[in-house]
Amino acid sequence: MSQYWSPIVATLSPYVPGEQPKLQNLVKLNTNENPYPPSPKALQAIRAAASDTLRLYPDPASEGLCQAVARALGVRPEQVFVGNGSDEVLAHAFQAFFKHEGRPLLFPDISYSFYPVYCGLYQIEHATVALDEAFGVVVDDYLPSQGRQAGGVILPNPNAPTGRALPLADIERLAAGNPQCVVLIDEAYVDFGAESAVALVDRHPNLLVVQTLSKSRSLAGLRVGYAIGHPALIEGLNRIKDSFNSYPIDRLAAAGAIAAIEDQAHFDRTRLAVIATRERLAAGLVELGFEVLPSAANFVFARHPAHDGAALAAQLRERSIIVRHFKRPRIDQFLRITVGTDAECASLITALKTLLN
Ligand SMILES: *Cc1c(COP(=O)(O)O)cnc(C)c1O
């Protein structure tokens, strides 16, 4: 507390990111980073961009990057907004679309924990909607009923931290059933096995789809994310962005991101490797008695009926293996385990075998 703070500062409960330990030789399976390096072409482009031109401001509209995203996804550049990581894109979307008096923003009770943080920052009314017993999203619970209308809907697909995916028909029902508000689908993990709602944006002017280069493009350190939607939504985001920071994408990030997006072969090779390892990891955990939710992401969410989640996470840590544990209702017995390399996942399984005995 400080007398100098604006009053809202004391009321905030900031997001707590997964730990980034300074220790060496850890098996780090806690923040859903990709275990494979980024495209060599992206690294080359970043090196080439590290030149005298850094003297100059970057393009405030990031036109080249918007065009690359548009080409890759089969949309028009005016349907693309880019930001400094998808977290920034999400933050701008919360401020641009979700603040409506008397109409709460809806999101699942178990979901990305940044959503309530943005609600606190921007003073957005919100209500959580319970996932079902199997941690699935019940679409009907997000549709207007008895005069109650949402001021917005946001959910990750696949969901985090459960890994469960919704089919496209359900996403379409969400968008079509809530024409009065923006329905935002956060596709941070979509490339690991879910269907992208980008295919629906031409039919639904209220649908906004957000993706990131952090997970499936191995570029969490570069900070690039983007949104796809109707040009009117993109204009709303640009109005917020240009009232906040004209240059969120620096020259190095733009160059690396464009090259990464254009390297389809590297993208497919690495994401398919992650998917294959995920299936081996899930099978290994099941063999050890874990219940593993079906995952379409680059992590699995698993609990053991006879071993406490927090205790297991702590014991793994003593063996230099870091996984994520959330001390939250309904999920405090689960571990969220990022899919690493095959060798890293094998070390995890070996350690668990010892611990469970
Ligand atoms: C990782 C993640 C993000 C944020 O990604 P950045 O682009 O690195 O900011 C957004 N949403 C969800 C659900 C995530 O898991």
The ligand as a MOL file (V3000), in Angstrom:
LIG
                    3D

  0  0  0     0  0            999 V3000
M  V30 BEGIN CTAB
M  V30 COUNTS 15 15 0 0 0
M  V30 BEGIN ATOM
M  V30 1 C -0.7560 -19.0450 -22.8420 0
M  V30 2 C -2.1410 -18.5130 -22.9250 0
M  V30 3 C -2.4080 -17.2220 -23.3770 0
M  V30 4 C -1.3590 -16.1700 -23.4890 0
M  V30 5 O -0.4640 -16.3310 -24.4400 0
M  V30 6 P 0.5750 -15.1900 -24.8310 0
M  V30 7 O 0.3320 -15.0180 -26.2810 0
M  V30 8 O 1.9010 -15.7640 -24.4970 0
M  V30 9 O 0.2890 -13.9290 -24.0690 0
M  V30 10 C -3.7200 -16.8410 -23.5710 0
M  V30 11 N -4.7400 -17.6670 -23.2740 0
M  V30 12 C -4.5190 -18.8850 -22.7910 0
M  V30 13 C -5.6830 -19.7590 -22.4900 0
M  V30 14 C -3.2180 -19.3460 -22.5930 0
M  V30 15 O -3.0170 -20.5400 -22.0570 0
M  V30 END ATOM
M  V30 BEGIN BOND
M  V30 1 1 1 2
M  V30 2 1 2 3
M  V30 3 2 2 14
M  V30 4 1 3 4
M  V30 5 2 3 10
M  V30 6 1 4 5
M  V30 7 1 5 6
M  V30 8 2 6 7
M  V30 9 1 6 8
M  V30 10 1 6 9
M  V30 11 1 10 11
M  V30 12 2 11 12
M  V30 13 1 12 13
M  V30 14 1 12 14
M  V30 15 1 14 15
M  V30 END BOND
M  V30 END CTAB
M  END
